[in-house]
Amino acid sequence: MSKCEMIIYWSDTDNAFIVEVPELPGCMADGATYVEAVKQAEIVIQEWIDTAKELNRPIPEPRGKLMYA
């Protein structure tokens, strides 16, 4: 399980739950249910980290709860 912060909300436009991972630029996922969206986010977070490692890019340390979230 990821230790990154996830912001989860319902999108009427997409008719899905959206998950944003603010600590990892561009990292987002969605799902028809809350649980599905979180599961998809866990997969995308790991893929984001794997790609960053392959490209020798820095991987941010999880910061925990952000003040504005």
PyMOL Python script that loads the backbone (N, CA, C, O; Angstrom):
from pymol import cmd

cmd.read_pdbstr("""\
ATOM      1  N   MET A   1       0.844  -1.186   0.000  1.00  0.00           N
ATOM      2  CA  MET A   1       0.000   0.000   0.000  1.00  0.00           C
ATOM      3  C   MET A   1       0.887   1.247   0.000  1.00  0.00           C
ATOM      4  O   MET A   1       1.892   1.318   0.708  1.00  0.00           O
ATOM      5  N   SER A   2       0.499   2.192  -0.788  1.00  0.00           N
ATOM      6  CA  SER A   2       1.245   3.436  -0.908  1.00  0.00           C
ATOM      7  C   SER A   2       1.071   4.313   0.323  1.00  0.00           C
ATOM      8  O   SER A   2       0.041   4.266   0.995  1.00  0.00           O
ATOM      9  N   LYS A   3       2.089   5.109   0.607  1.00  0.00           N
ATOM     10  CA  LYS A   3       2.015   6.070   1.707  1.00  0.00           C
ATOM     11  C   LYS A   3       1.797   7.478   1.180  1.00  0.00           C
ATOM     12  O   LYS A   3       1.862   8.443   1.942  1.00  0.00           O
ATOM     13  N   CYS A   4       1.541   7.604  -0.106  1.00  0.00           N
ATOM     14  CA  CYS A   4       1.291   8.906  -0.713  1.00  0.00           C
ATOM     15  C   CYS A   4      -0.126   9.365  -0.397  1.00  0.00           C
ATOM     16  O   CYS A   4      -1.044   8.558  -0.247  1.00  0.00           O
ATOM     17  N   GLU A   5      -0.279  10.674  -0.300  1.00  0.00           N
ATOM     18  CA  GLU A   5      -1.607  11.231  -0.102  1.00  0.00           C
ATOM     19  C   GLU A   5      -2.428  11.051  -1.380  1.00  0.00           C
ATOM     20  O   GLU A   5      -1.918  11.231  -2.486  1.00  0.00           O
ATOM     21  N   MET A   6      -3.690  10.696  -1.216  1.00  0.00           N
ATOM     22  CA  MET A   6      -4.617  10.576  -2.342  1.00  0.00           C
ATOM     23  C   MET A   6      -5.814  11.470  -2.076  1.00  0.00           C
ATOM     24  O   MET A   6      -6.392  11.444  -0.989  1.00  0.00           O
ATOM     25  N   ILE A   7      -6.179  12.254  -3.067  1.00  0.00           N
ATOM     26  CA  ILE A   7      -7.384  13.065  -2.989  1.00  0.00           C
ATOM     27  C   ILE A   7      -8.419  12.378  -3.874  1.00  0.00           C
ATOM     28  O   ILE A   7      -8.203  12.196  -5.072  1.00  0.00           O
ATOM     29  N   ILE A   8      -9.546  11.999  -3.269  1.00  0.00           N
ATOM     30  CA  ILE A   8     -10.559  11.206  -3.968  1.00  0.00           C
ATOM     31  C   ILE A   8     -11.861  11.985  -4.012  1.00  0.00           C
ATOM     32  O   ILE A   8     -12.322  12.495  -2.991  1.00  0.00           O
ATOM     33  N   TYR A   9     -12.451  12.078  -5.194  1.00  0.00           N
ATOM     34  CA  TYR A   9     -13.722  12.791  -5.325  1.00  0.00           C
ATOM     35  C   TYR A   9     -14.527  12.204  -6.479  1.00  0.00           C
ATOM     36  O   TYR A   9     -13.992  11.538  -7.365  1.00  0.00           O
ATOM     37  N   TRP A  10     -15.815  12.469  -6.440  1.00  0.00           N
ATOM     38  CA  TRP A  10     -16.722  12.029  -7.501  1.00  0.00           C
ATOM     39  C   TRP A  10     -16.747  13.069  -8.605  1.00  0.00           C
ATOM     40  O   TRP A  10     -16.814  14.266  -8.328  1.00  0.00           O
ATOM     41  N   SER A  11     -16.693  12.627  -9.851  1.00  0.00           N
ATOM     42  CA  SER A  11     -16.784  13.514 -11.001  1.00  0.00           C
ATOM     43  C   SER A  11     -18.047  13.183 -11.791  1.00  0.00           C
ATOM     44  O   SER A  11     -18.158  12.105 -12.374  1.00  0.00           O
ATOM     45  N   ASP A  12     -19.007  14.128 -11.807  1.00  0.00           N
ATOM     46  CA  ASP A  12     -20.209  13.933 -12.617  1.00  0.00           C
ATOM     47  C   ASP A  12     -19.860  13.884 -14.103  1.00  0.00           C
ATOM     48  O   ASP A  12     -20.478  13.141 -14.866  1.00  0.00           O
ATOM     49  N   THR A  13     -18.878  14.672 -14.507  1.00  0.00           N
ATOM     50  CA  THR A  13     -18.465  14.710 -15.911  1.00  0.00           C
ATOM     51  C   THR A  13     -17.976  13.345 -16.375  1.00  0.00           C
ATOM     52  O   THR A  13     -18.323  12.889 -17.464  1.00  0.00           O
ATOM     53  N   ASP A  14     -17.164  12.695 -15.536  1.00  0.00           N
ATOM     54  CA  ASP A  14     -16.592  11.396 -15.887  1.00  0.00           C
ATOM     55  C   ASP A  14     -17.447  10.224 -15.418  1.00  0.00           C
ATOM     56  O   ASP A  14     -17.219   9.079 -15.810  1.00  0.00           O
ATOM     57  N   ASN A  15     -18.440  10.525 -14.568  1.00  0.00           N
ATOM     58  CA  ASN A  15     -19.276   9.485 -13.976  1.00  0.00           C
ATOM     59  C   ASN A  15     -18.414   8.427 -13.289  1.00  0.00           C
ATOM     60  O   ASN A  15     -18.625   7.223 -13.443  1.00  0.00           O
ATOM     61  N   ALA A  16     -17.432   8.921 -12.525  1.00  0.00           N
ATOM     62  CA  ALA A  16     -16.480   8.025 -11.861  1.00  0.00           C
ATOM     63  C   ALA A  16     -15.850   8.747 -10.674  1.00  0.00           C
ATOM     64  O   ALA A  16     -15.889   9.973 -10.571  1.00  0.00           O
ATOM     65  N   PHE A  17     -15.269   7.944  -9.782  1.00  0.00           N
ATOM     66  CA  PHE A  17     -14.443   8.504  -8.724  1.00  0.00           C
ATOM     67  C   PHE A  17     -13.068   8.792  -9.318  1.00  0.00           C
ATOM     68  O   PHE A  17     -12.523   7.971 -10.055  1.00  0.00           O
ATOM     69  N   ILE A  18     -12.514   9.945  -9.002  1.00  0.00           N
ATOM     70  CA  ILE A  18     -11.201  10.358  -9.472  1.00  0.00           C
ATOM     71  C   ILE A  18     -10.258  10.377  -8.280  1.00  0.00           C
ATOM     72  O   ILE A  18     -10.626  10.825  -7.194  1.00  0.00           O
ATOM     73  N   VAL A  19      -9.048   9.894  -8.485  1.00  0.00           N
ATOM     74  CA  VAL A  19      -8.017   9.928  -7.455  1.00  0.00           C
ATOM     75  C   VAL A  19      -6.838  10.723  -7.998  1.00  0.00           C
ATOM     76  O   VAL A  19      -6.288  10.400  -9.051  1.00  0.00           O
ATOM     77  N   GLU A  20      -6.461  11.759  -7.272  1.00  0.00           N
ATOM     78  CA  GLU A  20      -5.274  12.543  -7.609  1.00  0.00           C
ATOM     79  C   GLU A  20      -4.214  12.273  -6.552  1.00  0.00           C
ATOM     80  O   GLU A  20      -4.523  12.158  -5.366  1.00  0.00           O
ATOM     81  N   VAL A  21      -2.965  12.173  -6.988  1.00  0.00           N
ATOM     82  CA  VAL A  21      -1.837  11.954  -6.080  1.00  0.00           C
ATOM     83  C   VAL A  21      -0.934  13.176  -6.211  1.00  0.00           C
ATOM     84  O   VAL A  21      -0.037  13.194  -7.055  1.00  0.00           O
ATOM     85  N   PRO A  22      -1.163  14.205  -5.377  1.00  0.00           N
ATOM     86  CA  PRO A  22      -0.471  15.476  -5.552  1.00  0.00           C
ATOM     87  C   PRO A  22       1.050  15.403  -5.425  1.00  0.00           C
ATOM     88  O   PRO A  22       1.754  16.243  -5.986  1.00  0.00           O
ATOM     89  N   GLU A  23       1.560  14.423  -4.706  1.00  0.00           N
ATOM     90  CA  GLU A  23       3.010  14.313  -4.517  1.00  0.00           C
ATOM     91  C   GLU A  23       3.728  13.777  -5.752  1.00  0.00           C
ATOM     92  O   GLU A  23       4.943  13.929  -5.883  1.00  0.00           O
ATOM     93  N   LEU A  24       2.978  13.149  -6.655  1.00  0.00           N
ATOM     94  CA  LEU A  24       3.562  12.575  -7.866  1.00  0.00           C
ATOM     95  C   LEU A  24       2.932  13.264  -9.078  1.00  0.00           C
ATOM     96  O   LEU A  24       1.818  12.915  -9.469  1.00  0.00           O
ATOM     97  N   PRO A  25       3.615  14.224  -9.671  1.00  0.00           N
ATOM     98  CA  PRO A  25       3.041  15.011 -10.760  1.00  0.00           C
ATOM     99  C   PRO A  25       2.438  14.155 -11.869  1.00  0.00           C
ATOM    100  O   PRO A  25       3.081  13.247 -12.396  1.00  0.00           O
ATOM    101  N   GLY A  26       1.188  14.465 -12.211  1.00  0.00           N
ATOM    102  CA  GLY A  26       0.500  13.773 -13.289  1.00  0.00           C
ATOM    103  C   GLY A  26      -0.076  12.422 -12.913  1.00  0.00           C
ATOM    104  O   GLY A  26      -0.649  11.738 -13.761  1.00  0.00           O
ATOM    105  N   CYS A  27       0.065  12.029 -11.670  1.00  0.00           N
ATOM    106  CA  CYS A  27      -0.396  10.705 -11.233  1.00  0.00           C
ATOM    107  C   CYS A  27      -1.868  10.790 -10.830  1.00  0.00           C
ATOM    108  O   CYS A  27      -2.219  11.440  -9.845  1.00  0.00           O
ATOM    109  N   MET A  28      -2.721  10.123 -11.607  1.00  0.00           N
ATOM    110  CA  MET A  28      -4.158  10.124 -11.378  1.00  0.00           C
ATOM    111  C   MET A  28      -4.722   8.761 -11.774  1.00  0.00           C
ATOM    112  O   MET A  28      -4.122   8.021 -12.553  1.00  0.00           O
ATOM    113  N   ALA A  29      -5.887   8.455 -11.218  1.00  0.00           N
ATOM    114  CA  ALA A  29      -6.585   7.226 -11.583  1.00  0.00           C
ATOM    115  C   ALA A  29      -8.079   7.467 -11.434  1.00  0.00           C
ATOM    116  O   ALA A  29      -8.503   8.502 -10.920  1.00  0.00           O
ATOM    117  N   ASP A  30      -8.875   6.502 -11.888  1.00  0.00           N
ATOM    118  CA  ASP A  30     -10.322   6.610 -11.706  1.00  0.00           C
ATOM    119  C   ASP A  30     -10.920   5.225 -11.563  1.00  0.00           C
ATOM    120  O   ASP A  30     -10.260   4.212 -11.792  1.00  0.00           O
ATOM    121  N   GLY A  31     -12.190   5.206 -11.177  1.00  0.00           N
ATOM    122  CA  GLY A  31     -12.896   3.946 -11.034  1.00  0.00           C
ATOM    123  C   GLY A  31     -14.376   4.178 -10.852  1.00  0.00           C
ATOM    124  O   GLY A  31     -14.796   5.251 -10.418  1.00  0.00           O
ATOM    125  N   ALA A  32     -15.165   3.179 -11.182  1.00  0.00           N
ATOM    126  CA  ALA A  32     -16.615   3.281 -11.056  1.00  0.00           C
ATOM    127  C   ALA A  32     -17.049   3.338  -9.595  1.00  0.00           C
ATOM    128  O   ALA A  32     -18.089   3.913  -9.274  1.00  0.00           O
ATOM    129  N   THR A  33     -16.250   2.741  -8.710  1.00  0.00           N
ATOM    130  CA  THR A  33     -16.534   2.788  -7.278  1.00  0.00           C
ATOM    131  C   THR A  33     -15.339   3.388  -6.560  1.00  0.00           C
ATOM    132  O   THR A  33     -14.244   3.481  -7.115  1.00  0.00           O
ATOM    133  N   TYR A  34     -15.563   3.790  -5.325  1.00  0.00           N
ATOM    134  CA  TYR A  34     -14.498   4.348  -4.499  1.00  0.00           C
ATOM    135  C   TYR A  34     -13.360   3.334  -4.365  1.00  0.00           C
ATOM    136  O   TYR A  34     -12.193   3.677  -4.557  1.00  0.00           O
ATOM    137  N   VAL A  35     -13.701   2.095  -4.037  1.00  0.00           N
ATOM    138  CA  VAL A  35     -12.702   1.046  -3.827  1.00  0.00           C
ATOM    139  C   VAL A  35     -11.929   0.770  -5.118  1.00  0.00           C
ATOM    140  O   VAL A  35     -10.706   0.634  -5.092  1.00  0.00           O
ATOM    141  N   GLU A  36     -12.626   0.688  -6.227  1.00  0.00           N
ATOM    142  CA  GLU A  36     -11.968   0.448  -7.513  1.00  0.00           C
ATOM    143  C   GLU A  36     -11.000   1.582  -7.836  1.00  0.00           C
ATOM    144  O   GLU A  36      -9.892   1.333  -8.312  1.00  0.00           O
ATOM    145  N   ALA A  37     -11.407   2.817  -7.583  1.00  0.00           N
ATOM    146  CA  ALA A  37     -10.551   3.970  -7.863  1.00  0.00           C
ATOM    147  C   ALA A  37      -9.274   3.921  -7.027  1.00  0.00           C
ATOM    148  O   ALA A  37      -8.189   4.205  -7.535  1.00  0.00           O
ATOM    149  N   VAL A  38      -9.396   3.567  -5.758  1.00  0.00           N
ATOM    150  CA  VAL A  38      -8.217   3.476  -4.893  1.00  0.00           C
ATOM    151  C   VAL A  38      -7.304   2.340  -5.353  1.00  0.00           C
ATOM    152  O   VAL A  38      -6.083   2.498  -5.367  1.00  0.00           O
ATOM    153  N   LYS A  39      -7.877   1.209  -5.725  1.00  0.00           N
ATOM    154  CA  LYS A  39      -7.064   0.092  -6.230  1.00  0.00           C
ATOM    155  C   LYS A  39      -6.305   0.499  -7.489  1.00  0.00           C
ATOM    156  O   LYS A  39      -5.121   0.199  -7.638  1.00  0.00           O
ATOM    157  N   GLN A  40      -7.002   1.185  -8.391  1.00  0.00           N
ATOM    158  CA  GLN A  40      -6.345   1.649  -9.616  1.00  0.00           C
ATOM    159  C   GLN A  40      -5.243   2.653  -9.293  1.00  0.00           C
ATOM    160  O   GLN A  40      -4.187   2.646  -9.925  1.00  0.00           O
ATOM    161  N   ALA A  41      -5.489   3.514  -8.311  1.00  0.00           N
ATOM    162  CA  ALA A  41      -4.476   4.497  -7.914  1.00  0.00           C
ATOM    163  C   ALA A  41      -3.231   3.808  -7.387  1.00  0.00           C
ATOM    164  O   ALA A  41      -2.119   4.237  -7.692  1.00  0.00           O
ATOM    165  N   GLU A  42      -3.390   2.751  -6.606  1.00  0.00           N
ATOM    166  CA  GLU A  42      -2.238   2.011  -6.090  1.00  0.00           C
ATOM    167  C   GLU A  42      -1.396   1.459  -7.246  1.00  0.00           C
ATOM    168  O   GLU A  42      -0.167   1.490  -7.188  1.00  0.00           O
ATOM    169  N   ILE A  43      -2.051   0.960  -8.282  1.00  0.00           N
ATOM    170  CA  ILE A  43      -1.339   0.442  -9.452  1.00  0.00           C
ATOM    171  C   ILE A  43      -0.596   1.565 -10.164  1.00  0.00           C
ATOM    172  O   ILE A  43       0.573   1.416 -10.519  1.00  0.00           O
ATOM    173  N   VAL A  44      -1.273   2.681 -10.368  1.00  0.00           N
ATOM    174  CA  VAL A  44      -0.675   3.805 -11.087  1.00  0.00           C
ATOM    175  C   VAL A  44       0.490   4.409 -10.288  1.00  0.00           C
ATOM    176  O   VAL A  44       1.498   4.813 -10.869  1.00  0.00           O
ATOM    177  N   ILE A  45       0.352   4.470  -8.980  1.00  0.00           N
ATOM    178  CA  ILE A  45       1.447   4.980  -8.141  1.00  0.00           C
ATOM    179  C   ILE A  45       2.684   4.097  -8.319  1.00  0.00           C
ATOM    180  O   ILE A  45       3.787   4.610  -8.504  1.00  0.00           O
ATOM    181  N   GLN A  46       2.511   2.794  -8.264  1.00  0.00           N
ATOM    182  CA  GLN A  46       3.659   1.900  -8.427  1.00  0.00           C
ATOM    183  C   GLN A  46       4.266   2.040  -9.818  1.00  0.00           C
ATOM    184  O   GLN A  46       5.488   2.027  -9.964  1.00  0.00           O
ATOM    185  N   GLU A  47       3.424   2.174 -10.841  1.00  0.00           N
ATOM    186  CA  GLU A  47       3.933   2.368 -12.203  1.00  0.00           C
ATOM    187  C   GLU A  47       4.685   3.688 -12.319  1.00  0.00           C
ATOM    188  O   GLU A  47       5.712   3.761 -12.995  1.00  0.00           O
ATOM    189  N   TRP A  48       4.177   4.739 -11.658  1.00  0.00           N
ATOM    190  CA  TRP A  48       4.843   6.047 -11.676  1.00  0.00           C
ATOM    191  C   TRP A  48       6.236   5.909 -11.063  1.00  0.00           C
ATOM    192  O   TRP A  48       7.215   6.404 -11.620  1.00  0.00           O
ATOM    193  N   ILE A  49       6.320   5.237  -9.920  1.00  0.00           N
ATOM    194  CA  ILE A  49       7.599   5.052  -9.229  1.00  0.00           C
ATOM    195  C   ILE A  49       8.550   4.201 -10.073  1.00  0.00           C
ATOM    196  O   ILE A  49       9.731   4.528 -10.195  1.00  0.00           O
ATOM    197  N   ASP A  50       8.045   3.118 -10.651  1.00  0.00           N
ATOM    198  CA  ASP A  50       8.879   2.252 -11.496  1.00  0.00           C
ATOM    199  C   ASP A  50       9.442   3.026 -12.683  1.00  0.00           C
ATOM    200  O   ASP A  50      10.617   2.884 -13.019  1.00  0.00           O
ATOM    201  N   THR A  51       8.615   3.835 -13.311  1.00  0.00           N
ATOM    202  CA  THR A  51       9.063   4.631 -14.458  1.00  0.00           C
ATOM    203  C   THR A  51      10.104   5.651 -14.041  1.00  0.00           C
ATOM    204  O   THR A  51      11.100   5.840 -14.739  1.00  0.00           O
ATOM    205  N   ALA A  52       9.888   6.312 -12.912  1.00  0.00           N
ATOM    206  CA  ALA A  52      10.857   7.287 -12.417  1.00  0.00           C
ATOM    207  C   ALA A  52      12.205   6.617 -12.158  1.00  0.00           C
ATOM    208  O   ALA A  52      13.250   7.187 -12.472  1.00  0.00           O
ATOM    209  N   LYS A  53      12.188   5.414 -11.587  1.00  0.00           N
ATOM    210  CA  LYS A  53      13.435   4.679 -11.337  1.00  0.00           C
ATOM    211  C   LYS A  53      14.145   4.351 -12.643  1.00  0.00           C
ATOM    212  O   LYS A  53      15.359   4.518 -12.754  1.00  0.00           O
ATOM    213  N   GLU A  54      13.380   3.881 -13.638  1.00  0.00           N
ATOM    214  CA  GLU A  54      13.965   3.536 -14.934  1.00  0.00           C
ATOM    215  C   GLU A  54      14.616   4.742 -15.602  1.00  0.00           C
ATOM    216  O   GLU A  54      15.632   4.607 -16.284  1.00  0.00           O
ATOM    217  N   LEU A  55      14.030   5.914 -15.406  1.00  0.00           N
ATOM    218  CA  LEU A  55      14.541   7.142 -16.024  1.00  0.00           C
ATOM    219  C   LEU A  55      15.508   7.903 -15.119  1.00  0.00           C
ATOM    220  O   LEU A  55      15.927   9.016 -15.438  1.00  0.00           O
ATOM    221  N   ASN A  56      15.860   7.287 -13.982  1.00  0.00           N
ATOM    222  CA  ASN A  56      16.758   7.924 -13.006  1.00  0.00           C
ATOM    223  C   ASN A  56      16.258   9.294 -12.560  1.00  0.00           C
ATOM    224  O   ASN A  56      17.041  10.229 -12.393  1.00  0.00           O
ATOM    225  N   ARG A  57      14.957   9.398 -12.373  1.00  0.00           N
ATOM    226  CA  ARG A  57      14.365  10.648 -11.889  1.00  0.00           C
ATOM    227  C   ARG A  57      14.112  10.545 -10.392  1.00  0.00           C
ATOM    228  O   ARG A  57      13.916   9.447  -9.872  1.00  0.00           O
ATOM    229  N   PRO A  58      14.113  11.669  -9.701  1.00  0.00           N
ATOM    230  CA  PRO A  58      13.889  11.625  -8.253  1.00  0.00           C
ATOM    231  C   PRO A  58      12.462  11.188  -7.917  1.00  0.00           C
ATOM    232  O   PRO A  58      11.508  11.498  -8.630  1.00  0.00           O
ATOM    233  N   ILE A  59      12.354  10.467  -6.821  1.00  0.00           N
ATOM    234  CA  ILE A  59      11.057  10.011  -6.332  1.00  0.00           C
ATOM    235  C   ILE A  59      10.802  10.733  -5.009  1.00  0.00           C
ATOM    236  O   ILE A  59      11.540  10.535  -4.044  1.00  0.00           O
ATOM    237  N   PRO A  60       9.763  11.570  -4.958  1.00  0.00           N
ATOM    238  CA  PRO A  60       9.496  12.319  -3.726  1.00  0.00           C
ATOM    239  C   PRO A  60       9.169  11.398  -2.551  1.00  0.00           C
ATOM    240  O   PRO A  60       8.515  10.369  -2.720  1.00  0.00           O
ATOM    241  N   GLU A  61       9.621  11.772  -1.388  1.00  0.00           N
ATOM    242  CA  GLU A  61       9.255  11.063  -0.167  1.00  0.00           C
ATOM    243  C   GLU A  61       7.824  11.451   0.199  1.00  0.00           C
ATOM    244  O   GLU A  61       7.458  12.620   0.075  1.00  0.00           O
ATOM    245  N   PRO A  62       7.009  10.496   0.648  1.00  0.00           N
ATOM    246  CA  PRO A  62       5.656  10.861   1.077  1.00  0.00           C
ATOM    247  C   PRO A  62       5.711  11.896   2.202  1.00  0.00           C
ATOM    248  O   PRO A  62       6.475  11.751   3.156  1.00  0.00           O
ATOM    249  N   ARG A  63       4.894  12.935   2.076  1.00  0.00           N
ATOM    250  CA  ARG A  63       4.884  14.021   3.063  1.00  0.00           C
ATOM    251  C   ARG A  63       3.772  13.894   4.070  1.00  0.00           C
ATOM    252  O   ARG A  63       3.762  14.610   5.071  1.00  0.00           O
ATOM    253  N   GLY A  64       2.832  12.999   3.830  1.00  0.00           N
ATOM    254  CA  GLY A  64       1.695  12.926   4.730  1.00  0.00           C
ATOM    255  C   GLY A  64       0.648  13.952   4.341  1.00  0.00           C
ATOM    256  O   GLY A  64       0.659  14.474   3.226  1.00  0.00           O
ATOM    257  N   LYS A  65      -0.242  14.232   5.251  1.00  0.00           N
ATOM    258  CA  LYS A  65      -1.349  15.146   4.969  1.00  0.00           C
ATOM    259  C   LYS A  65      -0.845  16.543   4.630  1.00  0.00           C
ATOM    260  O   LYS A  65      -0.042  17.126   5.359  1.00  0.00           O
ATOM    261  N   LEU A  66      -1.327  17.063   3.520  1.00  0.00           N
ATOM    262  CA  LEU A  66      -0.995  18.414   3.113  1.00  0.00           C
ATOM    263  C   LEU A  66      -1.965  19.381   3.777  1.00  0.00           C
ATOM    264  O   LEU A  66      -3.116  19.031   4.036  1.00  0.00           O
ATOM    265  N   MET A  67      -1.513  20.565   4.046  1.00  0.00           N
ATOM    266  CA  MET A  67      -2.336  21.539   4.774  1.00  0.00           C
ATOM    267  C   MET A  67      -3.556  21.995   3.981  1.00  0.00           C
ATOM    268  O   MET A  67      -4.587  22.310   4.576  1.00  0.00           O
ATOM    269  N   TYR A  68      -3.464  22.038   2.659  1.00  0.00           N
ATOM    270  CA  TYR A  68      -4.576  22.553   1.862  1.00  0.00           C
ATOM    271  C   TYR A  68      -5.561  21.481   1.459  1.00  0.00           C
ATOM    272  O   TYR A  68      -6.606  21.804   0.893  1.00  0.00           O
ATOM    273  N   ALA A  69      -5.279  20.240   1.720  1.00  0.00           N
ATOM    274  CA  ALA A  69      -6.150  19.161   1.265  1.00  0.00           C
ATOM    275  C   ALA A  69      -7.272  18.904   2.258  1.00  0.00           C
ATOM    276  O   ALA A  69      -8.104  18.025   2.035  1.00  0.00           O
TER     277      ALA A  69
END
""", "prot")
cmd.dss("prot")
cmd.show_as("cartoon", "prot")
cmd.util.cbc("prot")
cmd.orient("prot")
